[in-house]
Amino acid sequence: MKSLIRNYGIDMIQWRNLNIDPELYWEEINPPAQDGIGIKKMIEYFKKAFPKLRYGYFNPHLVNK
């Protein structure tokens, strides 16, 4: 995900799908056997790694320049 943000100049992440049933999600993606870091820590990590990255659950109004 870090490469995706850097390589494509992503400026906003919409955290829409965080309301999915976690047990169903884990069954569907069949993740490798390791502990996750949790949503809160993941968001904190990305805020620190990409300070200009915006977050939300909306499409921001873009002003024509």
C-alpha positions in Angstrom: 0.0 0.0 0.0 2.9 2.4 0.7 4.2 1.8 -2.8 0.7 2.5 -4.3 0.5 5.8 -2.4 3.9 6.9 -3.4 3.8 5.7 -7.0 0.4 7.1 -7.9 0.4 10.3 -5.8 -2.7 9.3 -3.8 -3.8 12.2 -1.7 -6.8 10.7 0.1 -7.9 7.4 1.5 -11.6 6.7 2.0 -11.9 4.2 4.8 -15.3 3.0 3.7 -15.0 -0.7 4.1 -13.9 -0.8 7.7 -17.5 -1.7 8.7 -17.2 -5.2 7.3 -17.7 -8.2 9.6 -14.1 -9.0 10.6 -14.7 -12.7 10.9 -16.2 -12.9 7.4 -13.3 -10.8 6.1 -10.6 -13.0 7.5 -12.4 -16.1 6.2 -12.6 -14.6 2.7 -9.0 -13.3 2.4 -7.4 -16.2 4.2 -4.5 -14.1 5.6 -1.0 -15.4 6.4 -0.6 -16.7 10.0 0.5 -13.5 11.7 -1.0 -11.0 14.1 -2.5 -7.9 12.7 -1.8 -4.4 14.0 -5.4 -3.2 14.1 -7.2 -0.4 12.3 -6.2 2.3 14.8 -2.5 1.6 14.6 -2.7 1.2 10.8 -4.3 4.7 10.4 -1.7 6.2 12.8 1.1 4.6 10.8 -0.2 6.1 7.5 -0.7 9.5 9.1 2.9 9.5 10.3 4.3 8.0 7.0 2.3 10.3 4.7 1.5 13.5 6.6 -0.2 15.2 3.6 -2.5 12.2 3.0 -6.2 13.0 3.8 -8.7 10.6 5.3 -12.4 10.4 5.2 -15.7 8.8 4.3 -16.8 11.4 1.7 -15.9 12.9 -1.6 -14.4 16.3 -1.0 -15.6 19.3 -3.1 -12.8 20.2 -5.5 -12.3 23.8 -6.5 -11.3 24.5 -10.1 -8.0 26.3 -10.1 
